[in-house]
Amino acid sequence: MLANTRNLSRSNAHYRNALKRLPLGVSSTFRYWGDDRTIYVKRGKGGRVWDIDDNQYVDYRLGYGPAILGYADDRVDAAARRGMEVGGVFALSTERELTVADRIANMVPSVDLVRFSNSGTEAVMAALRLARAYTGRESYVLIEGSYHGLFDAAMWMADVGEWNPDSRSDPETVPYSKGIPMQLKDLVHLTPMNDPNRLEDIFARHGDSIAAMLIEPIQGNCCGISADTEFVRLARDLCTRHGALLIVDEVKTGFRVARGGVQSLHGVTPDISTFAKAMANGYPIAALGGREKVMRMFRYGGAAHGGTYTAHAVSLAAAEECLRILDETDALETIATAGARLKAGIKAILDRRGIVHSFAGHDSMFGVFFAEEPPGNYRDWKRSDYTFYDTMAYHLHDLGVICEPDSREPWFMCEAHDQSCLDDTLRAVELAVDRAQEQLAARPQS
Ligand code: PMP
């Protein structure tokens, strides 16, 4: 481990105290970045955050995507305050639910009806339950490298850790975590992105027991690996032919990569879509929406859906304003332009040093790869030099840029990433790349 080049003494001390009450000193395991590198945030504004040692960072994690307009956006926060005056939750509905549902349905043509949830996990969990209720079937297809939240049915992955990409065998399907019943594995069909033959084969063999196929056409938790349009259309077609439902998980891409989400970029109509991150600029709210006949299964005697905090007045008011901004202003164009500029700047730095690289995903959420071509699926990611990414990310943190330390998380852009953010970032990238090269060159050769 290298020494920190920023002062983290307060964060380090807080970490040691927090450890006494909070496992790993944090409230989400992914927020633990090591005993001496776990940081605690004092505040965020626009595209920047400050930690409790007063280190300033340009932030490209944005809480894993939600702060699409930037932290503490005055317009959304004012709306949230108006929501506060409504009074919280009532175990009854408010009028604003329809206003927000109308907005979502107008932005995303595949959505006839909407139900709200509190988190992406809850929305996807409800979507899968709905698909099972509608079809009367239980198994489902997942794409390798996808992430659909922390619920048991979604927590199955291809174990590429020890897997040899040159072998002809498939990586093993394993749970993400201890505590997940192995019995559930029989219901999962895991398949690589962009492999039409494999997908056709799964449907040919199991089509009559598949309730749904879940897909993130831009993998928001796997470097922005993207589905080819033909692959998403094949998924649509196979689901239709076999009576399964297509669930497009837009928790990260929804209202970000386009007003109508990633589905609009592919011209594909899912049966159910899930949304969360960009809905309310960080206030906790999510939604699922879809075809009328399917959504009407949410009824007594049909699929259960609800929850005490569902459609909380504060989050709902924030969503109304955030979605209005994303729909009616050029915020999304601004965000994508900033992403394109940042990518061009990073490319110029890497090109000057002859470092082979590529980008995946969308300008508003992109993965950086140290390989000629971006991976077409999670198995390909194994072949890219993620050691260089991980080393560069480590130095970027010290230099005031927050990106995910793991190369599988894309960089997220927000409307508040202005030129000064980009300039500061590129200065840091230049230094971080040099430091990463030096550090890796100094490694003992095995
Ligand atoms: N689906 C996708 C595509 C996601 O990216 C995430 C979160 N990273 C989830 C579901 C789960 O959302 P949440 O963390 O809000 O539960």
Residues whose N, C-alpha, C, O or C-beta is under 5 A from the ligand:
A	BS01	PMP	S119 G120 T121 E122 Y147 H148 G149 E216 G220 D249 V251 K252 A276
